[in-house]
């Protein structure tokens, strides 16, 4: 798996967190504790999750 691609389930978790206006810290903790992250053997930083959430904001604001 490429290190620059999130698994589908984690992408969904990020999008849901963004819609629910959760912070990146809360989301990162939840994702890193998830079975999906353990199964893929990954741990994400708050920066990675914040960047993914920012992408949703930009996409929403500018209609990308």
C-alpha positions as CSV (number, residue, x, y, z in Angstrom):
1,X,0.0,0.0,0.0
2,X,1.3,3.4,-0.9
3,X,2.1,5.6,2.1
4,X,0.4,8.6,0.4
5,X,-3.0,6.8,0.2
6,X,-5.5,6.3,3.0
7,X,-7.5,3.1,3.0
8,X,-11.1,3.6,2.0
9,X,-12.5,3.1,5.6
10,X,-10.1,5.7,7.0
11,X,-11.0,8.1,4.2
12,X,-14.7,7.6,5.3
13,X,-13.7,8.2,9.0
14,X,-12.0,11.5,8.1
15,X,-14.9,12.7,6.0
16,X,-17.4,11.8,8.8
17,X,-15.3,13.6,11.3
18,X,-15.1,16.7,9.1
19,X,-18.8,16.7,8.7
20,X,-19.3,16.4,12.5
21,X,-16.7,19.2,13.0
22,X,-14.4,17.1,15.1
23,X,-10.9,18.3,15.7
24,X,-7.9,16.6,13.9
25,X,-6.5,15.5,17.3
26,X,-9.7,13.7,18.2
27,X,-10.0,12.1,14.8
28,X,-6.3,11.0,14.7
29,X,-6.7,9.3,18.1
30,X,-9.9,7.5,16.9
31,X,-8.3,6.5,13.6
32,X,-5.0,5.2,15.2
33,X,-7.0,3.2,17.7
34,X,-9.2,1.6,15.0
35,X,-9.0,-1.9,13.8
36,X,-8.5,-0.7,10.3
37,X,-5.3,1.1,11.1
38,X,-4.0,-1.8,13.1
39,X,-4.8,-4.2,10.3
40,X,-2.8,-2.1,7.8
41,X,0.0,-1.5,10.3
42,X,-0.2,2.3,10.1
43,X,-0.2,5.2,12.5
44,X,-1.1,8.7,11.3
45,X,0.1,12.0,12.6
46,X,-2.2,14.8,13.5
47,X,-0.7,16.8,10.5
48,X,-1.7,14.0,8.1
49,X,-5.3,14.0,9.3
50,X,-5.5,17.8,9.5
51,X,-4.3,18.0,5.9
52,X,-6.9,15.5,4.8
53,X,-9.6,17.5,6.6
54,X,-8.3,20.8,5.1
55,X,-8.7,19.2,1.7
56,X,-12.4,18.6,2.5
57,X,-12.7,22.3,3.5
58,X,-11.1,23.6,0.3
59,X,-13.2,21.2,-1.8
60,X,-16.3,22.4,-0.1
61,X,-15.5,26.1,-0.2
62,X,-14.2,26.3,-3.8
63,X,-16.3,23.5,-5.4
64,X,-13.3,21.5,-6.5
